[in-house]
């Protein structure tokens, strides 16, 4: 059985949490954090023949993994009834903005309606549970002010952002209408060695690792089904795109702190620093002693139909109310990711 009986591991003093997207970057870091804090940790996984998951392999025996799907509201209700959590963290989504142009309906089903299904199931089964929704800085889209804080108007520029905004608004509506402790963390870009290769930071870190190890053509493929590194080069989109990049391990701590407050409140979470994709390339390839210009090429297929930004966080509310601030800086983050890719490739 993939699921463990919670009663065997529960004590009176322990809190129980349910995490959607537990096998992803954010969900896995959150699971680690809450295990350290003494929680019973349950997570939703989709039906699969594989019971090993790379991001949680080192802690999987400590977790209660339950098969459920954000497309199936009955499975969500059953999972909540089994666990009866004190806290719920919803990290599951189709989370690649560029992919949302190719699969806009699927993105809406998972990222928007899926979050709504989860929120509604919590209201039905365990309305006293505290609920966290992973919102996104992409909701600011074509930005109307710089930097962005909790009062900045949203202006989504892609289907992913529109889906996230729907989930964000529904979280607020359920909070105000039903008295639920339901909050959204408006997370700016956050990366780690656990990032999927479909994200630009991981793609660049992976390409830099290949350059370091002398790999001419990579094993893994990009969105177009071609090697991420082909003839030494990695194909990129808009090198001038600007982002506020932080470390995922720091950001899940902010999510945890949000659910420990006396009153529910939304927060912007980010570093307040902005870097271009070109700076990302310079840092990653420079770290391994390579000139990025020899390894990076611009391919229009990877340029979004609409570009956002510049996205840069004003996280002063989080600093003041949560006592939160990022610890891992941009340079350290990119080097962590390059090192992890070198280790995997070796």
C-alpha positions as CSV (number, residue, x, y, z in Angstrom):
1,X,0.0,0.0,0.0
2,X,1.3,3.5,-0.8
3,X,-0.7,5.0,2.0
4,X,0.2,4.6,5.7
5,X,-2.4,4.5,8.4
6,X,-2.2,7.9,10.2
7,X,-3.4,6.5,13.5
8,X,-0.2,4.4,13.8
9,X,2.0,7.5,13.8
10,X,-0.2,10.2,15.3
11,X,0.3,11.5,18.9
12,X,-1.9,13.9,20.8
13,X,0.5,16.7,20.5
14,X,1.3,16.4,16.8
15,X,-0.3,18.5,14.1
16,X,-1.2,16.9,10.8
17,X,-0.8,18.5,7.4
18,X,-1.9,17.7,3.9
19,X,0.3,18.9,1.0
20,X,-0.8,18.8,-2.6
21,X,2.1,18.7,-5.1
22,X,4.2,17.1,-2.5
23,X,6.5,15.5,-5.1
24,X,7.3,18.9,-6.7
25,X,9.9,21.4,-5.7
26,X,7.8,23.4,-3.2
27,X,5.9,20.5,-1.8
28,X,9.0,18.5,-1.1
29,X,10.7,21.4,0.8
30,X,7.5,22.0,2.7
31,X,7.3,18.3,3.7
32,X,10.9,18.4,4.9
33,X,10.3,21.6,7.0
34,X,7.1,20.2,8.6
35,X,8.7,16.9,9.4
36,X,11.4,18.8,11.3
37,X,8.8,20.6,13.2
38,X,7.1,17.4,14.3
39,X,4.1,17.3,12.0
40,X,2.5,14.2,10.7
41,X,2.8,14.9,6.9
42,X,0.5,13.5,4.3
43,X,0.7,14.3,0.6
44,X,-1.4,13.8,-2.5
45,X,0.0,11.9,-5.4
46,X,-1.6,11.1,-8.7
47,X,-2.2,7.5,-9.7
48,X,0.9,6.0,-11.1
49,X,2.8,2.8,-11.4
50,X,5.9,4.4,-9.8
51,X,6.1,4.7,-6.1
52,X,9.5,6.4,-6.0
53,X,9.7,10.1,-6.3
54,X,13.1,11.9,-6.7
55,X,12.3,15.0,-4.6
56,X,11.0,13.1,-1.6
57,X,12.9,9.8,-1.9
58,X,15.0,10.6,1.2
59,X,11.9,11.2,3.4
60,X,9.3,9.0,1.6
61,X,9.1,6.4,4.4
62,X,8.1,9.2,6.9
63,X,5.2,10.4,4.7
64,X,1.6,9.3,4.3
65,X,1.1,9.4,0.5
66,X,-2.5,9.3,-0.7
67,X,-3.6,8.8,-4.3
68,X,-5.9,11.6,-5.3
69,X,-6.3,14.1,-8.2
70,X,-7.3,17.8,-8.4
71,X,-9.5,16.8,-11.3
72,X,-11.5,14.4,-9.1
73,X,-13.3,16.1,-6.2
74,X,-14.5,12.8,-4.7
75,X,-10.9,11.7,-4.2
76,X,-10.0,15.0,-2.5
77,X,-12.9,14.7,-0.1
78,X,-11.8,11.1,0.7
79,X,-8.2,12.1,1.2
80,X,-9.2,14.9,3.6
81,X,-11.5,12.6,5.6
82,X,-8.7,10.1,5.9
83,X,-6.2,12.7,7.2
84,X,-8.4,15.4,8.9
85,X,-5.5,17.9,8.7
86,X,-4.9,20.9,10.8
87,X,-3.2,22.6,7.8
88,X,-3.5,22.3,4.1
89,X,-0.9,23.5,1.6
90,X,-2.0,23.6,-2.1
91,X,1.2,23.6,-4.3
92,X,-0.2,21.4,-7.1
93,X,-0.6,23.1,-10.5
94,X,0.4,23.2,-14.1
95,X,3.2,25.7,-13.2
96,X,5.0,26.5,-16.4
97,X,3.8,29.8,-17.9
98,X,5.1,29.1,-21.4
99,X,3.4,25.7,-21.4
100,X,0.1,27.4,-20.5
101,X,-0.1,28.9,-24.0
102,X,0.1,25.4,-25.4
103,X,-2.4,23.9,-22.9
104,X,-4.6,26.7,-21.7
105,X,-7.6,24.6,-20.9
106,X,-5.6,22.0,-19.0
107,X,-3.9,24.7,-17.1
108,X,-7.2,26.2,-16.1
109,X,-8.5,22.8,-15.0
110,X,-5.6,22.1,-12.7
111,X,-4.3,25.5,-11.6
112,X,-7.6,27.3,-11.3
113,X,-10.5,24.8,-10.9
114,X,-8.3,22.3,-9.2
115,X,-7.4,24.7,-6.5
116,X,-11.1,25.6,-6.2
117,X,-12.0,22.0,-5.8
118,X,-9.4,21.6,-3.0
119,X,-10.7,24.7,-1.2
120,X,-14.3,23.5,-1.5
121,X,-13.4,20.1,-0.2
122,X,-11.7,21.6,2.8
123,X,-14.8,23.7,3.5
124,X,-16.9,20.5,3.4
125,X,-14.7,18.2,5.4
126,X,-12.5,20.2,7.7
127,X,-13.5,23.9,7.6
128,X,-11.4,24.7,10.7
129,X,-8.2,23.6,8.9
130,X,-5.9,26.4,7.8
131,X,-5.5,26.6,4.1
132,X,-2.6,27.9,2.1
133,X,-2.8,28.7,-1.7
134,X,0.4,29.1,-3.7
135,X,-0.3,32.3,-5.7
136,X,2.2,33.7,-8.2
137,X,3.9,37.0,-9.1
138,X,2.9,36.2,-12.7
139,X,-0.5,37.5,-11.7
140,X,0.9,41.1,-11.9
141,X,1.7,40.4,-15.5
142,X,1.9,43.6,-17.5
143,X,2.9,45.4,-14.3
144,X,1.3,48.7,-13.3
145,X,3.8,49.6,-10.7
146,X,7.3,48.6,-9.7
147,X,8.0,47.0,-7.2
148,X,4.8,45.0,-6.5
149,X,3.2,44.5,-3.1
150,X,-0.1,43.2,-1.8
151,X,-2.0,46.2,-3.0
152,X,-0.6,46.3,-6.6
153,X,-3.4,45.7,-9.2
154,X,-3.2,42.3,-11.0
155,X,-2.9,42.3,-14.7
156,X,-2.2,38.7,-15.9
157,X,-0.4,38.3,-19.3
158,X,-0.6,34.5,-19.8
159,X,-3.1,31.6,-19.2
160,X,-1.1,30.4,-16.2
161,X,-1.3,33.8,-14.5
162,X,-5.1,34.0,-15.2
163,X,-5.6,30.6,-13.7
164,X,-3.5,31.5,-10.6
165,X,-5.5,34.7,-10.2
166,X,-8.8,32.8,-10.3
167,X,-7.5,30.5,-7.5
168,X,-6.2,33.5,-5.6
169,X,-9.6,35.3,-5.7
170,X,-11.5,32.2,-4.7
171,X,-9.3,31.8,-1.7
172,X,-10.1,35.3,-0.6
173,X,-13.8,34.8,-1.3
174,X,-13.9,31.6,0.8
175,X,-12.1,33.5,3.6
176,X,-14.5,36.4,3.6
177,X,-17.7,34.4,2.9
178,X,-17.2,31.3,5.1
179,X,-14.8,32.6,7.8
180,X,-12.1,30.1,6.8
181,X,-8.5,30.6,7.6
182,X,-7.5,30.7,4.0
183,X,-4.5,32.7,2.7
184,X,-2.5,33.1,-0.4
185,X,1.3,33.6,-0.6
186,X,2.1,35.6,-3.7
187,X,5.4,34.0,-4.5
188,X,7.9,35.5,-6.8
189,X,10.2,33.2,-8.8
190,X,11.8,30.7,-6.5
191,X,14.3,28.0,-7.6
192,X,16.4,25.2,-6.3
193,X,18.2,22.0,-7.4
194,X,14.8,20.4,-7.4
195,X,13.4,22.6,-10.2
196,X,12.2,20.9,-13.3
197,X,14.2,21.2,-16.4
198,X,11.4,23.1,-18.1
199,X,12.2,26.2,-16.0
200,X,14.8,28.6,-17.4
201,X,17.0,28.6,-14.3
202,X,17.4,24.9,-14.2
203,X,17.9,24.7,-17.9
204,X,20.8,27.2,-17.7
205,X,22.3,25.5,-14.7
206,X,22.1,22.1,-16.5
207,X,23.7,23.5,-19.6
208,X,26.5,25.1,-17.6
209,X,27.1,21.7,-15.9
210,X,27.2,20.0,-19.4
211,X,29.8,22.6,-20.5
212,X,31.9,21.9,-17.4
213,X,31.8,18.2,-18.0
214,X,32.3,18.4,-21.8
215,X,28.9,17.1,-22.8
216,X,28.2,18.1,-26.4
217,X,24.6,16.7,-26.6
218,X,22.5,16.2,-23.5
219,X,20.4,13.3,-22.6
220,X,17.4,15.4,-21.6
221,X,15.1,17.1,-24.0
222,X,13.6,20.6,-24.1
223,X,10.0,21.7,-24.8
224,X,10.5,21.0,-28.5
225,X,11.7,17.5,-28.0
226,X,15.3,18.4,-28.8
227,X,18.4,17.9,-26.6
228,X,18.6,20.8,-24.1
229,X,22.3,21.0,-25.0
230,X,22.9,20.4,-28.7
231,X,26.3,20.9,-30.3
232,X,27.4,22.5,-27.0
233,X,24.7,25.1,-27.1
234,X,21.5,25.7,-25.1
235,X,18.6,27.5,-26.9
236,X,17.0,30.3,-24.9
237,X,14.2,32.8,-25.3
238,X,14.3,36.5,-24.2
239,X,17.6,37.2,-22.6
240,X,16.4,40.6,-21.4
241,X,13.5,39.2,-19.4
242,X,13.8,40.3,-15.8
243,X,12.9,38.3,-12.7
244,X,13.1,38.4,-8.9
245,X,14.7,35.0,-8.2
246,X,14.9,33.4,-4.7
247,X,15.5,30.0,-3.1
248,X,12.5,27.7,-2.7
249,X,13.7,26.5,0.7
250,X,13.3,30.0,2.1
251,X,9.9,30.5,0.5
252,X,8.2,27.5,2.1
253,X,9.2,28.9,5.5
254,X,7.2,32.0,4.6
255,X,4.2,29.8,3.7
256,X,4.5,28.0,7.1
257,X,4.7,31.3,9.0
258,X,1.6,32.6,7.2
259,X,-0.5,29.8,8.7
260,X,0.9,30.4,12.2
261,X,-0.6,33.9,12.4
262,X,-3.6,34.8,14.5
263,X,-5.5,36.2,11.6
264,X,-5.5,35.2,7.9
265,X,-3.7,37.6,5.6
266,X,-2.1,37.4,2.2
267,X,1.6,38.2,1.7
268,X,4.0,39.0,-1.2
269,X,7.2,36.8,-0.9
270,X,10.3,37.7,-2.8
271,X,13.9,39.1,-2.6
272,X,13.4,42.6,-4.0
273,X,16.3,42.1,-6.3
274,X,15.9,41.8,-10.1
275,X,18.2,40.0,-12.6
276,X,17.9,39.3,-16.3
277,X,18.1,36.0,-18.0
278,X,21.5,37.1,-19.4
279,X,22.8,37.7,-15.9
280,X,21.6,34.2,-15.0
281,X,23.6,32.8,-18.0
282,X,26.7,34.9,-17.0
283,X,26.6,33.7,-13.4
284,X,26.0,30.0,-14.2
285,X,28.6,29.6,-17.0
286,X,31.1,32.0,-15.3
287,X,31.0,29.8,-12.2
288,X,32.3,26.8,-14.3
289,X,34.9,29.0,-16.0
290,X,33.1,29.3,-19.4
291,X,32.1,32.3,-21.5
292,X,28.3,32.1,-21.7
293,X,28.3,33.6,-25.2
294,X,29.9,30.5,-26.6
295,X,27.1,28.2,-25.2
296,X,23.9,30.2,-25.4
297,X,21.8,30.9,-28.5
298,X,18.5,32.7,-28.8
299,X,15.7,30.7,-30.4
300,X,12.4,32.6,-31.1
301,X,10.4,29.4,-30.4
302,X,11.2,29.9,-26.7
303,X,10.1,33.6,-26.6
304,X,6.7,33.9,-24.9
305,X,3.9,35.5,-27.0
306,X,3.6,38.1,-24.2
307,X,6.3,39.0,-21.7
308,X,5.7,40.2,-18.2
309,X,7.5,42.4,-15.8
310,X,9.8,43.6,-14.6
311,X,8.6,41.5,-11.7
312,X,10.2,42.6,-8.4
313,X,8.8,42.1,-4.9
314,X,8.1,44.5,-2.2
315,X,8.0,42.0,0.7
316,X,8.1,44.6,3.5
317,X,4.8,43.3,4.9
318,X,6.3,39.8,5.3
319,X,9.4,41.2,6.9
320,X,7.4,43.3,9.4
321,X,4.6,40.8,10.2
322,X,6.2,37.4,9.7
323,X,9.8,38.3,10.5
324,X,10.7,36.7,7.2
325,X,13.5,37.5,4.9
326,X,15.4,35.5,2.2
327,X,18.7,34.0,3.3
328,X,20.0,32.5,0.0
329,X,21.2,35.2,-2.5
330,X,21.1,35.0,-6.3
331,X,24.7,34.0,-6.8
332,X,24.6,31.3,-4.1
333,X,21.3,29.9,-5.5
334,X,22.6,29.6,-9.1
335,X,25.8,27.9,-7.9
336,X,23.8,25.5,-5.8
337,X,21.9,24.5,-8.9
338,X,25.0,24.2,-11.1
339,X,26.7,22.0,-8.5
340,X,23.7,19.8,-8.2
341,X,23.5,19.3,-11.9
342,X,27.2,18.5,-12.1
343,X,26.8,15.9,-9.3
344,X,23.8,14.3,-11.1
345,X,25.6,14.2,-14.5
346,X,28.7,12.6,-13.0
